[in-house]
Amino acid sequence: MFPWGMFPFNEDIKKLTEQLNPSDVHSYVNDMMKKLMKNTPMDNMVSPQMNNNNNDNDHQQTSQNEITARVFETFDDVFVRLRLPENVSLSQLRIFHTSNQAIIENLQGDGAKQVITLPSLVKKKGATAQVKNQILEIKIPKSDDLQYTEITVSEKL
């Protein structure tokens, strides 16, 4: 049997665990998780009812002149939804996307563009945009290409 009692830190660990306060550990872990998970795609998995601190990390893109865009993802697609202004002309509205951004031009009728960062990589083709009740919904299929390469393992003698 392995002599676990021979390790020098056994008594120190025992003393340390007796002095720990569970609420301190809980608050420390929560703080570290908030710092770690800040602005990650995992934020989309938390419902607004569960997120009580109202810290605007739920992928809502806003600026002073920009319209609030709600970005969320499903297993297969990324969705961008935003309320269009009353004076917007759908014929003048232009929508583009890169592998990780959606770009909307002429949203306010002044030629300005709004760039929205997407939570995951998306495909080049297959995106659709629809307007219903002044809500623009852009649906972009997620990319399956993870661009990974196999690394061979060799034995070093």
C-alpha positions as CSV (number, residue, x, y, z in Angstrom):
1,M,0.0,0.0,0.0
2,F,1.2,3.5,-0.8
3,P,2.4,5.5,2.3
4,W,0.1,8.6,2.0
5,G,0.9,9.6,5.5
6,M,4.5,10.3,4.5
7,F,3.6,13.5,2.5
8,P,4.6,16.7,4.4
9,F,1.6,18.7,3.4
10,N,-1.1,16.4,4.9
11,E,-1.4,18.3,8.2
12,D,-1.3,21.7,6.5
13,I,-4.1,20.8,4.1
14,K,-6.2,19.5,7.0
15,K,-5.7,22.8,8.9
16,L,-6.5,24.8,5.8
17,T,-9.7,23.0,5.1
18,E,-10.9,23.5,8.6
19,Q,-10.5,27.2,8.3
20,L,-12.4,27.6,5.0
21,N,-15.8,29.3,4.9
22,P,-18.1,27.7,2.3
23,S,-19.6,31.1,1.4
24,D,-16.2,32.6,0.7
25,V,-15.3,29.7,-1.6
26,H,-18.7,30.0,-3.3
27,S,-18.3,33.8,-4.0
28,Y,-14.7,33.3,-5.2
29,V,-15.7,30.6,-7.6
30,N,-18.6,32.7,-8.9
31,D,-16.3,35.7,-9.4
32,M,-13.8,33.6,-11.3
33,M,-16.4,32.0,-13.5
34,K,-17.8,35.5,-14.4
35,K,-14.4,36.7,-15.3
36,L,-13.7,33.5,-17.3
37,M,-17.0,33.4,-19.1
38,K,-17.2,37.1,-20.0
39,N,-18.3,37.6,-23.6
40,T,-18.3,33.9,-24.6
41,P,-20.8,32.0,-26.6
42,M,-21.9,30.3,-23.4
43,D,-23.7,33.5,-22.5
44,N,-26.4,32.6,-25.0
45,M,-27.3,29.5,-23.0
46,V,-28.3,31.6,-19.9
47,S,-31.9,32.8,-20.1
48,P,-32.6,36.4,-19.3
49,Q,-34.6,35.3,-16.2
50,M,-31.6,33.5,-14.9
51,N,-29.3,36.4,-15.4
52,N,-30.2,38.7,-12.6
53,N,-27.3,41.1,-12.8
54,N,-28.3,42.9,-16.0
55,N,-24.8,43.4,-17.2
56,D,-25.5,43.4,-21.0
57,N,-23.3,40.5,-21.8
58,D,-26.0,38.6,-23.6
59,H,-24.8,39.6,-27.1
60,Q,-26.9,42.7,-27.5
61,Q,-25.0,45.0,-29.7
62,T,-25.6,48.7,-29.0
63,S,-24.0,52.1,-29.5
64,Q,-25.4,55.6,-29.4
65,N,-26.4,55.6,-33.1
66,E,-26.9,51.8,-33.5
67,I,-30.1,49.8,-33.2
68,T,-30.1,47.1,-30.6
69,A,-29.5,43.7,-32.2
70,R,-30.3,40.4,-30.4
71,V,-27.9,37.7,-31.4
72,F,-28.4,34.0,-30.4
73,E,-27.5,30.6,-31.8
74,T,-29.1,27.2,-32.1
75,F,-27.4,24.0,-32.8
76,D,-27.4,24.7,-36.6
77,D,-27.8,28.4,-37.1
78,V,-27.0,31.9,-35.8
79,F,-29.8,34.4,-35.6
80,V,-29.7,38.2,-35.6
81,R,-32.9,40.0,-34.8
82,L,-33.4,43.8,-34.6
83,R,-36.4,46.2,-34.8
84,L,-36.3,48.3,-37.9
85,P,-37.0,52.0,-37.7
86,E,-40.3,53.1,-39.2
87,N,-38.6,55.2,-42.0
88,V,-36.3,52.4,-43.3
89,S,-36.6,51.4,-46.9
90,L,-36.2,47.7,-47.4
91,S,-35.0,48.3,-51.0
92,Q,-32.1,50.4,-49.7
93,L,-31.2,48.0,-46.9
94,R,-28.1,46.0,-47.6
95,I,-27.0,43.0,-45.5
96,F,-23.6,41.2,-45.7
97,H,-21.7,38.8,-43.5
98,T,-18.2,37.4,-43.0
99,S,-17.3,34.3,-41.2
100,N,-17.8,36.0,-37.8
101,Q,-19.7,39.3,-38.4
102,A,-23.0,40.5,-39.8
103,I,-22.9,43.9,-41.5
104,I,-26.1,45.9,-42.1
105,E,-26.0,49.1,-44.2
106,N,-28.5,51.9,-44.6
107,L,-30.3,50.8,-41.5
108,Q,-31.1,54.4,-40.5
109,G,-31.3,55.7,-44.0
110,D,-28.1,57.7,-43.8
111,G,-25.7,55.2,-45.4
112,A,-24.1,54.2,-42.1
113,K,-23.3,50.6,-41.4
114,Q,-23.8,48.5,-38.2
115,V,-21.3,45.6,-37.6
116,I,-22.5,42.8,-35.3
117,T,-20.1,40.2,-34.0
118,L,-21.5,36.6,-34.3
119,P,-21.0,34.1,-31.5
120,S,-19.6,31.4,-33.8
121,L,-18.3,30.9,-37.3
122,V,-20.8,30.7,-40.1
123,K,-21.0,29.4,-43.6
124,K,-20.6,31.6,-46.7
125,K,-23.8,30.5,-48.3
126,G,-27.3,29.8,-47.1
127,A,-28.2,32.9,-45.1
128,T,-31.7,34.3,-45.2
129,A,-33.3,37.6,-44.0
130,Q,-37.0,38.2,-43.4
131,V,-39.0,41.1,-42.0
132,K,-42.1,40.6,-40.0
133,N,-43.8,43.3,-37.9
134,Q,-40.8,45.6,-38.4
135,I,-38.5,42.9,-36.9
136,L,-35.6,41.9,-39.2
137,E,-34.5,38.3,-38.7
138,I,-31.2,37.2,-40.2
139,K,-30.6,33.4,-40.2
140,I,-27.1,32.2,-41.0
141,P,-26.1,28.5,-41.0
142,K,-23.2,27.6,-38.7
143,S,-19.9,26.4,-40.2
144,D,-19.0,22.8,-39.6
145,D,-15.4,23.3,-40.8
146,L,-13.3,23.5,-37.6
147,Q,-10.1,23.6,-39.7
148,Y,-8.2,21.2,-37.6
149,T,-5.2,19.2,-38.7
150,E,-3.9,15.9,-37.4
151,I,-0.5,15.9,-35.7
152,T,1.4,12.7,-35.8
153,V,3.0,11.5,-32.7
154,S,6.5,10.1,-32.9
155,E,8.4,8.2,-30.2
156,K,11.6,9.9,-29.1
157,L,14.3,7.4,-28.3
